[in-house]
Amino acid sequence: MQRQSGGAGTSDAACVKSYTLRWSVHYRIGLMASEPHKSTGIQLKVSGGSLASVLTEAVVMERVRYSCLSIIVTAIGLLSSPALAQPSDSESRQGLVEQAQAVKSTSLTPYEPGNFERITTRIQNTLANGVTKWHAFFQNAYTGGGFAPGVGYAQYVSAYSKVDIRGSWSIRNYKLAEAEFTSPRLFHRRGELSVIGGWREATQVGFYGLGMNTSAADRTDFAFEQPFAGAKLKLRPTRRMLTLLGGADVARWSFKEPSGTAPPIESVYTPATLPGVGLRTTMIHALGSVGFDWRPAAGYARRGGFYGVTAHDYTDTDSRFGFRRVDYEVSQHLPILRETWVLSGRALASTTSDKQGQQVPFYLLPSLGGGSNLRGYSSFRFRDRNSLLLQAEWRIMVNRYFDTAVFYDTGQVAARAADLDLSGMKHDYGFGARFHTPFATVLRIDVARSPEGTTLVFATSPVF
């Protein structure tokens, strides 16, 4: 029996006594239900010590048990936590990517075009789009005139329509002055209208004779002055591939003494031996074309193609040189390696027929030779009533604004369309470089080699 005392000690002693009685009753009941000398619970040893020490030992053991359980539960929770689990390879890579993106985002700046891109864009606007009032103009008065620097002045009369007055003077004294009105967005962007008028002069145009069996030594020259005026309307009815073109123009051919070193054409030919020599003629020309065009732009393309037929009607106001002409053209661009390489091909055939027993003047006959077809030969090297041209290019993109190309040209002229075949064709090959924008060719430089020598071509338009 424990001694009772008042105050706090009495209360503590009562609590200990009550706790001791409860544990004693519990274990005695357990001992009574089982073997008299064994216990399934914790045995309380009252002998050899006080009851307080026995209770203290029991409480300590109970705390140890709960501490062990807490440690086990905490360990299980930590092991099952995603934060401490071993990350997978995909999660590790994603983390690295996200980290790299976060670092990169701190150094992002708005895109600024480089000097070359700014210069190229300005050249495109000047040469192709004409968006500036004063602009350079390099179009020649006639094929074969050589380099022709010039200037133009454009004035917009509406949001997209403009009037462009321009002129050029070539190193061979070819001269051109013209004014053109263009409206590129008619009929809800389905139509393009062009109205043009001007004057040109060519001082030394070559003529080598008719057919393929001619020599470069047979060259003669002629010169002419020509006022002209015309209009063209191009339509895309579906805004897609189908393309329609119609137009008409009038031109007066007035011949003069040539300034070249070759003999004048009148010294070798007469109007009886070569129709049109020395005769002043006014020609009215009408044309109509239908085709399928799915190139991104006619001025520069690395994919798509054009398949078309164009019919021409020439009428002489004096009823001497009326005739018809039909052109058949197929061109295709096949991109390789995401347009890094392009295989481009073109076939062009032209046929003529007399109208009401009239003749075809020599200066309007189909021809081959020059910077846009047989590049290894002089301009208008071969002429006759019918012609066939085949061209192939392997174009290699160096960067966004510069391409190189390896090309091959072959062609033939004949008096009859039935005589056009793959035998007896003239050919050339060469290498070229093209500076361009996404929609226009700014400068094309080709070096072509043929059996008649090497030719250097400068142009501001694509071959096809």
C-alpha positions in Angstrom: 0.0 0.0 0.0 1.3 3.5 -0.9 1.1 6.4 1.3 -1.2 9.1 0.3 -0.3 12.7 0.6 -2.2 15.9 -0.2 -1.8 18.3 -3.1 -0.1 17.4 -6.3 1.6 14.4 -4.9 -1.7 12.9 -3.8 -3.1 13.3 -7.4 0.0 11.8 -9.0 -0.1 8.9 -6.6 -3.8 8.3 -7.3 -3.2 8.3 -11.0 -0.3 5.8 -10.7 -2.4 3.6 -8.4 -5.3 3.7 -10.9 -3.1 2.9 -13.8 -1.4 0.1 -11.8 -4.7 -1.5 -10.9 -5.9 -1.4 -14.5 -2.7 -3.1 -15.8 -2.8 -5.6 -12.9 -6.4 -6.6 -13.6 -5.7 -6.9 -17.3 -2.7 -9.2 -17.0 -4.3 -11.2 -14.2 -7.3 -11.9 -16.4 -4.8 -13.0 -19.2 -3.0 -15.3 -16.8 -6.2 -16.8 -15.6 -7.3 -17.6 -19.1 -4.0 -19.2 -20.1 -1.4 -21.2 -18.3 -0.8 -20.0 -14.8 2.9 -19.3 -15.3 2.8 -17.7 -18.9 1.4 -14.5 -20.1 0.7 -13.4 -23.7 1.2 -9.8 -22.8 3.8 -7.8 -21.0 4.5 -9.3 -17.6 4.6 -6.9 -14.7 7.3 -7.7 -12.2 6.4 -6.4 -8.8 9.0 -8.3 -7.0 12.5 -6.8 -6.7 11.3 -3.2 -7.4 8.6 -0.7 -6.9 5.5 -0.5 -8.9 6.6 2.9 -10.4 9.6 1.3 -12.0 7.5 -1.4 -13.5 5.1 1.1 -15.0 8.0 3.2 -16.3 9.4 0.1 -18.1 6.1 -0.6 -19.7 5.6 2.9 -20.9 9.1 3.0 -22.5 8.5 -0.3 -24.3 5.2 1.0 -25.6 7.0 4.2 -26.9 9.7 2.1 -28.6 7.0 0.0 -30.4 5.2 3.1 -31.7 8.5 4.7 -32.7 9.4 1.6 -34.8 6.0 1.7 -36.4 6.4 5.4 -37.3 9.9 4.8 -38.8 8.6 1.9 -41.0 5.5 3.9 -42.2 7.7 6.9 -43.0 10.2 4.8 -44.9 7.5 3.2 -47.0 6.1 6.6 -47.8 9.4 8.0 -48.9 10.2 5.0 -51.1 6.9 5.2 -52.8 7.2 9.0 -53.4 7.7 10.0 -57.1 10.2 12.7 -56.1 12.6 10.1 -54.8 11.9 7.4 -57.4 14.6 6.8 -60.0 13.6 8.9 -63.1 13.2 7.1 -66.4 15.3 7.9 -69.5 12.5 9.8 -71.2 11.8 11.9 -68.1 15.6 12.7 -67.8 15.7 13.8 -71.5 12.6 15.8 -71.1 14.1 17.5 -68.1 17.2 18.4 -70.0 15.2 19.7 -73.0 13.1 21.9 -70.7 16.2 23.2 -68.9 17.8 24.0 -72.3 14.6 25.8 -73.4 14.5 27.8 -70.2 18.1 28.9 -70.7 17.5 29.7 -74.4 14.3 31.7 -73.6 16.4 34.2 -71.6 18.4 35.1 -74.7 15.6 35.3 -77.3 15.5 38.5 -79.4 13.3 39.7 -82.3 14.4 38.5 -85.8 16.4 41.1 -87.6 17.4 40.4 -91.3 21.0 40.6 -92.2 22.6 43.0 -94.6 22.5 40.6 -97.5 18.8 39.9 -96.9 18.0 43.6 -96.7 19.8 44.3 -99.9 18.2 41.3 -101.7 14.7 42.4 -100.6 15.3 45.9 -101.8 16.5 44.6 -105.2 13.3 42.5 -105.4 11.1 45.5 -104.6 13.0 47.6 -107.2 13.2 45.1 -110.1 10.2 42.8 -109.6 7.6 44.7 -107.6 8.4 48.2 -108.5 7.3 49.5 -105.1 9.6 52.5 -105.2 9.0 55.5 -107.4 12.4 55.7 -108.9 13.9 52.3 -109.7 16.4 50.6 -111.8 15.4 49.0 -115.1 17.5 46.5 -117.0 15.2 45.2 -119.8 16.6 45.2 -123.3 14.9 46.7 -126.2 15.3 43.5 -128.2 17.0 40.1 -127.8 20.8 40.3 -128.4 21.3 43.9 -127.3 23.7 43.1 -124.4 23.7 44.8 -121.0 21.1 47.5 -120.9 21.0 49.7 -117.8 18.1 52.0 -117.4 15.8 53.8 -115.0 12.0 54.0 -114.4 9.5 56.0 -112.4 6.4 54.3 -111.0 3.3 56.0 -109.6 0.5 54.1 -108.0 -3.0 55.3 -109.0 -4.8 52.9 -106.6 -3.9 50.5 -103.9 -2.4 48.0 -106.3 -2.6 49.5 -109.8 0.3 51.7 -111.1 1.8 53.4 -114.1 5.5 52.8 -114.7 7.4 55.0 -117.2 10.9 53.5 -118.0 13.7 53.3 -120.5 17.0 51.6 -121.1 20.1 52.0 -123.4 22.3 49.0 -124.1 26.0 48.7 -124.8 25.1 47.9 -128.5 23.1 51.1 -128.7 19.7 49.4 -128.4 17.2 51.9 -127.0 13.8 51.4 -125.3 11.3 53.9 -123.9 7.9 52.7 -122.7 5.0 53.3 -120.3 2.9 50.5 -118.8 -0.2 50.4 -116.7 -0.7 47.3 -114.6 -3.5 46.2 -112.4 -2.7 42.8 -110.8 -5.8 42.3 -108.6 -8.9 42.4 -110.8 -12.0 40.4 -110.4 -11.3 39.5 -106.7 -7.7 38.7 -107.5 -8.6 36.5 -110.4 -7.3 38.8 -113.1 -4.2 40.8 -114.1 -4.3 43.5 -116.7 -1.4 45.1 -118.5 -1.6 48.0 -121.0 1.7 49.1 -122.6 3.0 51.5 -125.3 6.4 52.7 -126.4 9.2 52.8 -128.9 12.3 50.7 -129.4 15.3 50.6 -131.7 17.6 47.7 -132.5 20.8 48.5 -134.3 22.5 45.1 -135.2 20.2 42.0 -135.2 21.8 39.0 -136.7 20.4 36.8 -139.5 22.3 33.6 -140.5 20.0 32.1 -143.1 17.2 29.5 -142.8 17.5 26.0 -141.5 20.2 24.1 -139.5 22.9 23.9 -142.2 24.1 27.5 -141.7 27.4 28.9 -140.6 28.3 31.6 -138.1 30.3 33.2 -141.0 27.0 33.6 -142.9 25.8 36.4 -140.5 24.2 39.5 -141.9 22.7 42.3 -139.8 19.6 44.4 -140.0 18.3 47.3 -137.9 14.8 48.7 -137.2 12.8 51.2 -135.3 9.4 50.2 -133.9 6.6 52.0 -132.2 4.3 49.6 -130.4 1.2 49.4 -128.2 -0.7 46.5 -126.7 -2.8 45.0 -123.9 -2.9 41.6 -122.1 -5.4 40.1 -119.6 -4.5 37.1 -117.6 -7.2 35.2 -115.7 -7.2 32.5 -113.1 -11.0 31.6 -112.9 -10.6 29.2 -110.0 -7.5 30.9 -108.4 -5.8 27.6 -108.9 -4.0 25.9 -111.8 -6.2 26.9 -114.7 -4.7 30.0 -116.5 -6.2 31.9 -119.4 -4.4 34.6 -121.3 -5.6 36.9 -124.1 -4.1 40.0 -125.7 -3.5 42.1 -128.8 -0.8 44.5 -129.9 0.2 46.5 -133.0 3.7 47.3 -134.1 5.3 49.0 -137.1 8.6 47.6 -138.5 10.7 50.3 -140.2 14.1 49.1 -141.3 17.3 51.1 -141.4 21.1 50.7 -141.9 22.6 48.4 -139.3 25.6 49.5 -137.2 27.3 46.2 -136.7 30.4 44.8 -138.5 28.5 42.1 -140.4 27.2 42.9 -143.9 23.7 44.5 -144.2 21.0 42.0 -144.9 19.9 43.9 -148.1 23.4 43.2 -149.6 22.8 39.5 -149.5 19.0 39.0 -149.7 16.1 40.6 -151.6 12.3 40.7 -150.9 12.0 37.9 -153.4 14.5 35.6 -151.8 13.7 36.5 -148.2 10.1 37.7 -147.4 10.1 41.0 -145.5 13.5 42.4 -146.3 13.5 46.2 -146.5 9.7 46.5 -146.4 8.0 48.7 -143.9 5.2 46.7 -142.3 2.5 47.2 -139.7 1.6 44.0 -137.9 -1.5 43.4 -135.8 -0.9 40.5 -133.4 -3.6 38.7 -131.4 -3.0 35.8 -129.0 -4.8 33.4 -126.7 -3.5 30.9 -124.3 -4.8 28.2 -122.0 -2.6 26.3 -119.5 -2.2 24.7 -116.1 0.2 26.5 -113.9 0.9 25.2 -110.3 4.3 26.9 -109.8 4.6 29.1 -106.7 5.6 31.9 -109.1 6.6 32.2 -112.7 9.6 34.3 -111.8 11.2 31.7 -109.6 10.2 28.1 -108.8 11.6 25.0 -107.3 8.5 22.9 -107.6 5.4 22.7 -109.7 5.0 23.0 -113.5 3.4 24.7 -116.4 1.6 23.0 -119.3 0.1 25.3 -121.9 -0.8 26.0 -125.5 -0.7 29.5 -127.1 -2.2 30.5 -130.4 -1.0 33.6 -132.3 -2.5 35.4 -135.3 -0.5 37.9 -137.2 -2.2 40.3 -139.7 -0.4 42.6 -142.0 -2.4 45.8 -142.8 -1.1 45.5 -146.4 -2.1 41.8 -146.6 1.4 40.6 -147.5 2.6 38.7 -144.4 -0.3 37.2 -142.5 0.2 33.9 -140.8 -0.6 31.8 -137.7 1.6 30.3 -135.1 1.0 27.8 -132.3 3.4 27.3 -129.3 3.3 24.1 -127.2 5.1 24.3 -123.9 5.7 21.9 -121.0 7.9 22.7 -118.0 8.3 20.7 -114.8 10.3 21.1 -111.6 10.9 18.0 -109.5 12.3 18.8 -106.0 14.7 16.4 -104.2 15.8 16.5 -100.6 13.3 19.1 -99.6 13.9 21.3 -102.6 17.7 21.5 -101.9 18.1 19.9 -105.4 15.7 20.4 -108.2 15.5 18.6 -111.6 13.9 21.0 -114.1 12.9 20.2 -117.6 11.3 22.1 -120.5 10.0 21.3 -124.0 8.9 24.0 -126.4 7.6 23.4 -129.9 6.5 26.2 -132.4 4.7 25.7 -135.7 3.6 28.2 -138.3 1.1 28.2 -141.2 0.3 30.7 -143.9 -2.9 32.7 -143.9 -4.7 33.1 -147.2 -1.6 32.4 -149.3 0.5 35.1 -147.5 4.1 34.6 -146.3 5.9 34.7 -142.9 8.3 37.6 -142.6 11.9 36.5 -141.8 12.0 38.5 -138.5 9.0 36.8 -137.1 10.0 33.2 -137.8 10.5 30.8 -134.9 14.2 31.0 -133.8 16.7 29.3 -131.5 19.8 30.8 -130.0 20.3 33.3 -127.2 20.1 33.6 -123.4 16.8 31.9 -123.0 17.0 28.8 -125.2 20.2 27.6 -126.9 22.5 29.6 -124.6 25.7 28.5 -126.2 24.8 30.1 -129.6 24.3 33.7 -130.7 20.9 35.3 -130.6 18.6 34.1 -133.5 21.3 31.7 -134.6 18.8 29.4 -136.3 15.5 30.4 -137.9 12.8 28.5 -139.9 9.1 28.0 -140.0 9.0 25.4 -137.1 11.2 24.8 -134.1 11.8 22.3 -131.2 13.6 23.1 -128.0 14.5 20.7 -125.1 16.2 21.9 -121.9 17.2 20.3 -118.6 18.7 21.8 -115.5 20.0 20.4 -112.2 19.5 23.3 -109.8 21.3 23.3 -106.4 20.2 25.6 -103.6 23.1 27.2 -101.8 21.0 29.4 -99.5 17.7 31.2 -99.5 18.8 33.7 -102.2 21.4 31.9 -104.3 21.2 28.9 -106.5 23.6 27.2 -108.9 22.7 25.1 -111.9 24.2 22.7 -114.4 22.2 22.8 -117.7 21.9 21.2 -121.1 20.0 22.6 -124.1 19.3 21.0 -127.5 17.1 22.2 -130.4 16.2 22.1 -134.0 14.4 24.2 -136.7 12.8 22.9 -139.9 10.8 24.0 -142.8 8.1 21.4 -142.1 6.8 20.3 -138.7 7.1 16.7 -139.7 10.9 17.2 -140.1 11.3 18.0 -136.4 13.0 15.0 -134.7 15.8 14.2 -132.3 18.4 13.7 -135.1 20.6 16.6 -136.2 19.8 18.8 -133.2 22.2 21.4 -132.0 23.2 21.4 -128.3 25.1 23.2 -125.6 25.9 22.7 -121.9 27.1 24.9 -119.1 27.0 26.2 -115.5 25.0 29.0 -114.0 24.4 31.1 -110.9 21.1 32.7 -109.9 20.4 35.4 -107.4 16.7 35.4 -106.5 14.0 36.3 -104.1 11.2 33.8 -103.1 9.2 34.9 -106.2 11.5 36.5 -108.7 14.9 36.0 -110.3 17.0 39.2 -109.7 20.1 38.2 -111.7 21.0 35.1 -113.8 24.5 34.4 -115.0 25.1 31.5 -117.3 28.3 30.3 -119.0 27.4 28.1 -122.0 29.6 26.0 -124.2 28.8 24.9 -127.7 30.7 23.8 -130.8 30.7 27.5 -131.9 32.4 28.7 -128.7 31.6 29.9 -125.2 28.9 32.4 -124.4 28.4 34.5 -121.2 24.7 35.3 -120.4 23.5 38.1 -118.1 19.7 38.2 -117.5 17.1 39.4 -115.0 14.6 36.7 -115.7 14.5 32.9 -115.4 15.1 30.5 -118.3 11.8 28.7 -117.5 
